[in-house]
């Protein structure tokens, strides 16, 4: 199947690369700036590597060989979905960009950012239920309705959907693991329950795609893409589960330590 808008215009691809490069340069400058402050710990270089890796993966979905192949082969499309909606958001969340920003800003500006994080709107979107509906619900809307075919014929819709996939994936990630400051955090039990439902919904969607191949692509190709979505998504989700449970353990470990001290 050859779509009317098979590829993004070169100028638009370059613009996306430019903004990604700008974001990476900004992250690096903030890191170098905070590392000059003696009272602060050195910002670890591996966090910059995480940001760079996540940003590069997101860009690869819009520009380059993967982006070109994704319009013609559903397996590459699904690989792009995993990168843009799951792996890139995870890596960028682990780079703790908000924490870095707060370290680099003057105190008055940092307080304003913190105030924004505490705003009811920010709290609403960071709620695990809201983030899960936007993330998994958006994918169901994309693959279980004619929206998937429509986005390949309308450039603006293609861009809007891909931006949503990344943003919703990032929101979902930071609603489950708290790397950056999280005012009004949800309980680990609540996060786990919602995560289980989201994981199940993602798995059911991949099986739905497997059983109902999307028009415009060979059925076997779509099934292989659905399998990639199922198993590849599980790998990323496994990392989130490990991080979530590690956070849960750390939150309860001090109490056990105090009990040991008191009984010794």
C-alpha positions in Angstrom: 0.0 0.0 0.0 1.4 3.4 -0.9 -0.1 6.2 1.2 -0.7 9.6 -0.2 1.6 11.1 2.4 4.2 8.3 2.5 6.9 10.4 4.1 7.2 13.6 6.0 8.5 16.5 3.9 12.3 16.9 4.2 11.9 20.4 5.7 9.6 19.0 8.4 12.0 16.2 9.2 14.8 18.7 9.5 12.6 20.8 11.8 12.0 17.9 14.1 15.7 17.0 14.2 16.4 20.7 15.0 14.1 20.8 18.0 15.4 17.5 19.3 19.0 18.8 19.0 17.9 22.0 20.7 16.4 20.0 23.6 19.5 17.9 23.9 21.8 20.9 23.8 19.6 22.6 26.5 19.9 19.5 28.7 23.7 19.4 28.3 24.0 23.1 29.1 21.8 22.8 32.2 24.0 19.8 33.3 27.2 21.7 32.8 25.8 24.8 34.6 24.7 22.8 37.7 28.0 20.9 37.8 29.8 24.2 38.4 27.9 24.8 41.6 30.1 23.4 44.4 27.3 22.9 46.9 25.5 20.5 44.4 26.4 17.0 43.6 27.7 16.4 40.1 24.9 15.5 37.7 25.6 12.0 36.5 26.6 11.8 32.8 24.5 8.6 32.4 21.4 10.6 32.8 22.4 12.8 29.8 23.1 9.6 27.9 19.5 8.4 28.7 18.1 11.7 27.5 20.2 11.6 24.3 19.1 8.0 23.6 15.4 8.7 24.2 15.5 11.8 22.1 17.3 10.0 19.3 14.7 7.1 19.3 11.9 9.6 19.1 13.5 11.4 16.2 14.1 8.1 14.4 10.3 7.6 14.2 10.0 10.9 12.2 13.2 11.0 10.1 15.6 8.4 8.8 15.4 4.8 7.5 12.9 3.6 10.2 10.5 6.4 9.4 10.6 5.6 5.7 10.1 1.9 6.3 7.3 2.4 8.8 5.0 3.8 6.0 5.4 0.6 3.9 5.8 -2.2 6.4 3.6 -2.6 9.5 6.4 -4.3 11.5 8.5 -1.2 11.2 5.5 0.9 12.1 5.0 -1.1 15.3 8.7 -0.8 16.1 8.3 2.9 15.8 5.3 2.8 18.1 7.4 1.0 20.8 10.2 3.5 20.5 8.0 6.6 20.4 5.3 5.6 22.9 7.2 3.4 25.4 11.0 3.2 25.3 11.8 6.9 24.4 9.5 8.2 27.2 11.0 5.8 29.7 14.6 6.8 28.9 13.8 10.5 29.0 11.8 10.1 32.2 14.8 8.3 33.8 17.0 11.3 32.8 15.1 13.4 35.4 14.7 16.5 33.3 12.5 18.4 35.7 14.9 17.8 38.6 17.8 19.1 36.4 15.8 22.2 35.5 15.0 22.9 39.2 18.6 22.6 40.1 19.7 25.0 37.3 17.0 27.7 37.8 17.2 30.6 40.3 15.2 30.0 43.4 12.2 32.3 42.4 11.9 30.6 39.0 12.3 27.1 40.5 9.4 27.9 42.9 7.2 28.9 40.0 7.9 25.6 38.3 7.1 23.8 41.5 3.9 25.7 41.8 3.0 24.6 38.3 3.7 21.0 39.2 1.3 21.3 42.2 -1.5 22.8 40.0 -4.7 20.7 39.9 -4.4 20.4 36.1 -0.9 18.9 36.4 -2.2 16.6 39.2 -5.1 15.5 37.0 -2.9 14.6 34.1 -0.3 12.8 36.2 -3.0 10.7 37.9 -2.3 7.0 36.8 -5.9 6.6 35.7 -5.9 9.7 33.5 -2.5 8.8 32.1 -3.5 5.2 31.3 -6.7 6.3 29.6 -4.8 8.8 27.4 -2.1 6.3 26.6 -3.8 2.9 26.2 -7.2 4.4 25.2 -5.5 6.5 22.5 -3.9 3.3 21.1 -7.3 1.6 21.0 -8.8 4.6 19.2 -5.9 4.5 16.7 -6.0 0.8 15.8 -9.6 -0.2 16.4 -11.1 2.6 14.3 -10.5 4.1 10.8 -8.1 6.6 12.4 -5.1 4.6 11.5 -5.9 4.7 7.8 -6.9 8.4 8.0 -3.6 9.5 9.5 -1.7 8.2 6.5 -3.7 10.5 4.2 -3.6 13.7 6.3 -0.2 15.1 7.4 -1.6 17.2 10.2 -3.4 14.2 11.7 -0.2 12.0 11.3 1.8 14.6 13.3 -1.0 15.1 15.9 -1.3 11.4 16.6 2.4 10.8 16.9 2.8 13.8 19.3 0.0 12.3 21.3 1.6 8.9 21.4 4.8 10.3 22.8 3.2 12.7 25.2 0.8 10.1 26.5 3.6 7.6 26.8 5.6 10.0 28.9 2.7 10.9 31.1 2.0 7.2 31.7 5.6 6.6 32.6 5.9 9.4 35.1 2.6 8.5 36.6 4.0 5.0 37.5 7.6 5.8 38.5 8.6 9.0 40.3 12.1 10.0 39.2 11.3 13.8 39.2 9.5 15.6 42.0 5.9 14.4 42.2 3.6 16.5 44.3 0.5 14.6 45.6 2.0 11.1 44.7 -0.3 8.1 44.4 0.2 5.1 46.6 2.3 2.2 45.2 -0.6 -0.1 45.6 -2.8 2.2 43.5 -0.1 2.5 40.9 0.3 -1.2 40.7 -3.4 -1.9 40.3 -3.8 0.7 37.5 -0.6 -0.6 35.8 -2.0 -4.2 35.8 -5.2 -3.0 34.0 -3.1 -0.9 31.5 -0.9 -3.8 30.8 -3.8 -6.1 30.2 -5.5 -3.5 27.9 -2.3 -3.2 25.9 -2.0 -6.9 25.6 -5.6 -7.3 24.5 -5.1 -4.6 21.9 -2.1 -6.5 20.4 -4.2 -9.7 20.2 -7.1 -7.7 18.6 -4.7 -6.5 15.9 -3.4 -10.0 15.5 -6.9 -11.4 15.0 -8.2 -8.4 12.9 -5.3 -7.4 10.6 -5.5 -3.7 9.5 -6.4 -3.1 5.9 -3.6 -1.9 3.6 -0.9 -4.2 4.8 -0.3 -8.0 4.3 -2.1 -10.0 7.0 1.1 -11.9 8.0 3.0 -8.6 8.3 0.3 -7.2 10.6 0.4 -10.3 12.8 4.1 -10.1 13.1 3.7 -6.4 14.1 1.1 -7.4 16.6 3.5 -9.9 18.1 6.2 -7.3 18.3 3.8 -5.0 20.1 2.9 -7.7 22.6 6.3 -9.0 23.5 8.2 -5.8 22.9 5.7 -3.9 25.1 6.1 -6.5 27.8 9.9 -5.9 27.9 9.5 -2.2 28.5 6.7 -2.8 31.0 8.9 -5.2 32.8 11.5 -2.4 33.4 8.7 -0.1 34.7 7.5 -2.9 37.0 11.0 -3.4 38.4 11.4 0.3 39.0 8.0 0.6 40.6 8.5 -2.3 42.9 12.0 -1.1 43.8 10.5 2.3 44.8 7.9 0.5 46.8 10.6 -1.5 48.6 12.7 1.6 49.4 9.6 3.3 50.7 9.0 0.5 53.2 12.6 -0.6 54.0 13.4 2.3 56.4 10.5 1.2 58.7 11.9 -2.3 58.8 15.3 -0.9 59.6 13.9 1.2 62.5 12.1 -1.9 63.8 15.4 -3.8 63.8 17.1 -1.0 65.7 14.4 -0.8 68.3 14.3 -4.6 68.9 18.1 -4.9 69.1 
